[in-house]
Amino acid sequence: MILAVLDDLMFTSKIKTAANQLGVAVSFARSSDAALVEMRRSAPSLVILDLNNPRTDPLGTIGAMKSDPALASIPTLGFASHVQTDVIDAARQAGVDEVLARSAFTMRLGEILTRQ
């Protein structure tokens, strides 16, 4: 199972559609707290984070994951606007395993969902 932490309707729809077509299980969390609860409950194979959405506190979620031995090894992928280099740099420094531009995330979504 993959966990997507976002509340953007467009990206939620894109991920759901691709996951359904590929037969991949994806759960969604709309807050950091909900994401952490879901991670502890189901140990996802990947956590996808919308780095441009402060409502879901992506960097706080990463910080909580990295400080919890049970969650620290879960692979993470974040996506952000390519022009927001400060967000991209902060995500990498916080420990996000892979950071992609929003356009690259969309183009590679099928591969991302099936690589596990």
C-alpha positions in Angstrom: 0.0 0.0 0.0 1.2 3.5 -0.8 0.2 6.5 1.3 -0.4 9.9 -0.3 -0.3 12.9 2.0 -2.2 15.7 0.2 -5.4 17.5 0.0 -5.2 18.9 -3.5 -8.2 17.6 -5.5 -6.4 17.6 -8.8 -3.4 15.4 -7.7 -5.7 13.2 -5.5 -7.7 12.5 -8.7 -4.6 11.8 -10.8 -3.2 9.4 -8.2 -6.5 7.6 -7.7 -7.1 7.2 -11.4 -3.6 5.9 -12.1 -3.7 3.6 -9.1 -7.1 2.1 -10.1 -5.9 1.5 -13.7 -2.7 -0.2 -12.4 -4.4 -2.1 -9.6 -2.3 -0.5 -6.9 -3.6 0.2 -3.4 -3.3 3.8 -2.4 -4.6 5.4 0.8 -4.9 9.2 1.3 -4.3 11.3 4.4 -5.2 15.0 4.5 -3.1 15.9 7.5 0.3 15.1 9.1 -1.4 13.5 12.1 -3.7 11.3 10.0 -0.7 10.3 7.9 1.4 9.3 10.9 -1.5 7.2 12.3 -2.0 5.5 9.0 1.8 4.8 8.7 1.9 3.2 12.1 -1.2 1.1 11.3 -0.3 -0.2 7.9 3.4 0.4 7.1 3.2 1.7 3.6 5.7 0.8 0.9 6.0 4.5 -0.1 4.8 7.8 1.2 4.0 10.5 -1.4 4.0 14.1 -0.1 2.8 17.3 -1.8 5.6 19.6 -0.7 3.7 22.8 -1.8 0.8 22.2 0.7 1.4 23.7 4.1 -2.0 22.4 5.3 -0.6 18.9 5.3 2.8 20.0 6.9 5.0 17.8 4.7 8.3 18.8 6.4 6.8 18.2 9.8 5.6 14.8 8.6 9.1 13.9 7.4 10.6 15.1 10.7 8.2 12.9 12.7 8.9 10.0 10.4 12.7 10.3 10.6 12.6 10.6 14.4 10.5 7.4 14.8 12.5 4.2 14.4 9.3 2.4 13.2 8.8 4.9 10.4 12.3 6.2 9.5 13.0 3.6 6.9 9.7 4.1 4.9 10.7 5.5 1.4 9.4 9.0 0.7 8.8 10.9 -2.5 7.8 14.6 -2.6 6.7 16.7 -5.4 6.8 20.5 -5.7 6.7 23.3 -8.2 10.1 23.4 -10.0 10.5 27.1 -9.4 10.3 26.7 -5.6 13.9 25.7 -5.1 13.8 26.7 -1.4 11.0 24.1 -0.8 12.9 21.5 -2.8 16.1 22.2 -0.8 14.3 22.1 2.5 12.7 18.8 1.6 16.0 17.2 0.7 17.6 18.5 3.9 14.7 17.1 5.9 15.3 13.7 4.4 12.8 13.2 1.6 14.3 10.4 -0.4 13.2 11.6 -3.9 12.0 15.1 -4.9 10.4 15.7 -8.2 8.9 18.7 -10.0 5.1 18.5 -10.2 5.3 17.9 -14.0 7.8 15.1 -13.6 5.7 13.5 -10.9 2.7 13.5 -13.2 4.6 12.1 -16.1 6.2 9.3 -14.0 3.2 8.5 -11.9 2.6 5.0 -13.3 6.2 4.1 -12.8 6.2 5.5 -9.3 3.1 3.6 -8.3 4.4 0.3 -9.6 8.1 0.4 -8.7 7.6 -1.2 -5.2 
